Amino acid sequence: MSTRRSVALSANNLSKQFGSRVAFDDLSFEIEAGEVFGFLGPNGAGKTTTVRTLGTLIAPSAGEATVAGIPLTRDNGIEIRRRIAIMPESPGLYPRLTVAENLECFADLYEVADPPGRIDRALGAVQMADRAHDPCGTLSKGLRQRVALARALLSDPEVLFLDEPTAGLDPVASREVHDLIAELGRGGVTIFLTTHRLEEAERLCDRVAILSTTLRTIGPPAELRDRLFSKSLVVRTRTPLKEPRAVFDRLPGVDGWRSGPDGEYLLDVSDGRVAAPEVTRALVAAEADVLSIAEAQHSLEDVYLQMIDTAEARS
Amino acid sequence: MSRRRVMAIVRKELRDYRHNRYMLVTMAVVPLVFLLQPLIAVLRLPAEAAVPLRHQHELLYMLGIPALAPAVISASSIVTERQLGTLEPMLTTPIRRREFVLAKALAPLLPAVVVSYLVYGLFVVLLELFAHAGVAPALLQGSVILAQLVFTPLLALWGIWVGLAISTWVSDVRAAQQLSVLGSLPLVALTTMISLNVVHATLGLALGCGAALLVIDRLGGRVVSAMFDRERLIAGGR
């Protein structure tokens, strides 16, 4: 039995409107300390505005929230900002200043102890120690993104908001950022990750939420897949079965089936581990040349597209 | 109010000025313009002109430097941060609005005052070295020197508040700079008129202007702080 950890971030009917335009509406969720939480949604869904609201840059229009355990109010802005860090989508570095000078400014803004040591550690964490004296304007986009991440780590935040941290990065740089996020998560930092990259969310996040102005769904990626899509087995045979109905109809654990091209069959099952042995036996009995029997995998992308399509159909 | 946070931004701004060609040009060209005109006029004066010069305040023309240069620099301060995307990370730190505005005012104030005093010193040296006999002592009156020293920071701060107010409001750097020049023109016009004897410099006028600038400079910080709306600056709009 797992013990319940403390809540690092919560929102309760949180909404934000700019005039008549609704940025996000009626958001309610809780994020536990140390959780890596993915926030997914199409452009204009309200992800960045949510981050800015929770980061005390923007006041909510309605609802309540707590950030790093502190109620989100106008008076608590500074106390909350001491405990969080936000890495916006654009790195926002001073191009004429060196990497170290950029970080030095922020170390002083957070009033951290031993700024040089802290800067060295942050740069070491993003493998940028050897570029400390380069002007930020001379760095590639990937390196600037890493400096921005180092800047976010300077204050040892309890909650770290990462807004599209791998946008525009090449696969190797993305992988390095992913590894760093995973390491931070293991280190107990609560991470609120907004991203378009679904494989990123699937790989890194304990839970994800899909936002399209309102919250469409929330849960661990695997649970969302199970919730939205029935499980299925994909059977491949060398040649099409002569009488597939005789093989699959009334088979225990198989709720339905349909034929695919070139000896492929898709079987709806309630539990793959129960159905697969039964299916194997039936295929052997029918003297079928079985190539493979595998559980069909639905990706987080399938979940995402399903939720966004549903949202668009409703609107 | 955290001194460390304020100084973090001041240091950052000063480092940025050092590498910013536009800032360096502004800091060089504006003083040069305000130095050359009175210098040429004064160096051409014959020795006989020394006596009537005692009633003129040619040197006050150079008060245009602190009135104009820091205004142009501070006008680009916040709007440039918005355009570079550096304002958002800055405002996600624990910095208070008043600290941010104070730092943004102190950063251009220091070089503006130093450059103004240096240019003034250079003017005095050139005057002593190259002006005709009697011209320098006639122009370098104690009251004028005192006015120059006292009004330089007061005018610079006025220009800075005007520049920062504009910078928080507009979303285009060039528009901000042009508006800041317009905002500084009344003071440049006043100092020019005094130096040309169109407006007669009296102790009463000096005390009145000094008091007014003190009040304006004190209120300026509050007004700019009130105008500094995080939400509008981050989420967009004008």
Interface residues (C-beta under 8 A of the other chain):
Chain A: F18 T49 R52 G55 T56 L57 I58 A59 I78 R81 R82 I84 A85 I86 M87 P88 S90 P91 G92 L93 Y94 P95 R96 L97 E101 E104 C105 F106 D108 L109 Y110 E111 P135 A148 R151
Chain B: S2 R4 R5 M7 A8 I9 R11 K12 R15 D16 H19 N20 L84 G85 T86 L87 E88 P89 M90 L91 T92 T93 P94 I95 R96 R230 E231 I234 A235
